[in-house]
Amino acid sequence: MLDKVLAEVEEQCREERVPMLGPDKAKLLACCVEKAKPSLIVECGTAIGYSGLWILRVLKTVGTGRLITVEIEEANAQRARANFETAGVADLVDSRIGDAAEVLKTIQEPVDFLFLDNNKDGYFACFQAIESRLTNPATIVADNVGRADQMADYLEHVRSNFESETHWFESRRRPGRRDGMEVSIYCR
């Protein structure tokens, strides 16, 4: 059922122009989750649940871990919750509504994996809000790093302080344009 819901959500995103990773980036995210086998993932920027469904599919397969996902728009968060419910993974996800940097300050548990896909100029604020709860090591994946000017503070910090690698992808919607994902391994 999860794969069916994932395909439906992908189609809804395309039809309604809801921002989503797309299958190529989603596969990289899923590989990172599978490799890390995290107990707790925090996702900033849920939209209607596309990337969350990819994450939850891996967690269900490995049989461990859960997801806290944060979305600023209540209508999107409600749609995501409904999609998680229909996909049969609602028991693995805690969906929260609000500004990600503020919501992250309320999380008290150790976080093994952070996925940043919210407002690009807010990545560093989100990282700072959760850093004291990141495990050693923790995986951090940031989307849309092709727009480096919007997250220069975040990229400068992770690239200077941690093992980081940029993965580039050709844009399906805009041929000839590239975007990237930054995968960093946080260590104290």
N, C-alpha and C positions, 0 to 999 in steps of 0.2 A: 504493500500500500504506500509506503514511504516514497518509492521511486515514482509511482503514479502521481502523487501529490507534488513531488519535486518538478516533474515535467509540466504539470498544470501551472505551478507558480512561475516557472521559467517563461511559459507562454504568456501569462498575465503580465509579467514584467515587460516583455517585449511589446505587447499590445498597448499597455498603458504608459510605456516609457518610464517605468519605475527603475531607478538605478539598481544594478545587480552585477555581481562578479562576472557572470558568464561561465560556461563550462570549463574553459581552459584554466582560468584563474582558480575556479572552484576546485579543480582537480589538484592544483598545487596546494591549496589550503587543506584539502582532505589528506594529502600525503604528509603535510606537516603535523596534522593532528594525529594521524596514525603512528608516525615516528615518535612523537612526544608521549603518547598514551597519558594525557593529562587527567588529573582528578577533577580539576575545575578550570573551565574556559570562560573568559569574559569577552563578549563581543560588543563593540560600540558601533551602533548603527544597524538596526535590525531590518528596516524597511518592512517588507511583507513576509520575510522569513527565508528567502532563497539561500543565503549562505548558512544560516542557522540549520536548515534542513541538511545541507551537505555535512556540516559538523556533527549533527545528531546521528546521521547515518553511520559515520565512523564510530562514534561512541557506542552506538547500539551493537555494531559489529565486534568491537574489541571487548564489549561487556563491562566497561567501566567508564566513569566520568560523568560530569553533568555540565550544563551550560547556563550561564547568566547572560542574558542579552538585554541591551539597553537601546531604546528608541525614543526619540524626543516627541514624535507625532503620535498621539493616542490612537487615531484611526488606523495607522499602519501597524501599531503594536497589537491592536485587536485582531486585525487580519492575520498577522503572524501567529498569534495564539491559536486562532481557528485552524490555520494550516498545520501547526504542530499537533493539535488535537486530532485532526483528520488523519494525519500521517502516523498516529499511534506513538508519538514520542514526547507528548506533553509532560510525562512524568520525569523526563530528564532535563527539563528546561524551566528556568525561573525568568519570566519576562518582566522587565521593569520599564517604567516610563519616566523620562526626564532628561535633563542635560547630562550627557555621559560623564563629564568631569565631576559633576556634583554627585551623581549616583555612585560612581566608583569610590568616592570617599566613604560611603556607608558600608562597603563590603569589608568584612572582618576576617574572612577565611583566606588561607593561602591560595594564590592564583598561579597555576602552572603554565597558562597559555593566555595571551592577550591578542585579540584580533581587532584592529583599528580600521573602521570603514565608515566613519561619521564625517562631520565637518572637518575638512583637511587642515584648517588652521587650528583645530583643537586637539590634534594628535599629541603634542607635547604636554598639554594640560592634562590629558587623560593618563598619559604615562606617569606624570608626576603624582597624580591623584592615587594611583594604584601601586606605585613602585615599592612602598614599604611592605606590601603583601605579596610581591612576586617571589616565587620560590627560587632557589639557587641550584640549578639553572632554571630558567623559564624561557619559553618560546614566545616571540612577539612577531606578528605578521601585520604589516601595514599595506593597505591597498592604495592605488592611485598615486604612487610615488613619481609618476611621470610629470606630475604637477608639483615639482620639488619646491618651487617658490612659495607655495601655500603652506608648506610644512618644513621649511628650511631649519628651524630650531630643533625639531624632532629628529630629522635626518642627520644633522650635524652631531647631535648627542649620541645617537645609537651607532653611527658609523665611527665615531671617535672612541667610544668606550666599550663596544661589544663586537663580537664576531657577527658581521652583517653581510648579506648578499642580496643584490637586486636581480630579480627575474623579470625579463621583458616579454611583453605580449603585443602582437599586432591587434589593432582595434578592428572588431568586426563591423561596428557601426560607422566608423570613419576610416576607410582604407588609407594606408600610408601613414597613419598616426600610431604611435606606440604608447603603451602605459605599462607600469610595472608594479611589482609587489616587493617590498623589502622584508626579508626574513632575518630576524636578529635573535641571537641567543644571549639572553640576559644572564650575567654572572656578577655577583658582588665582588 
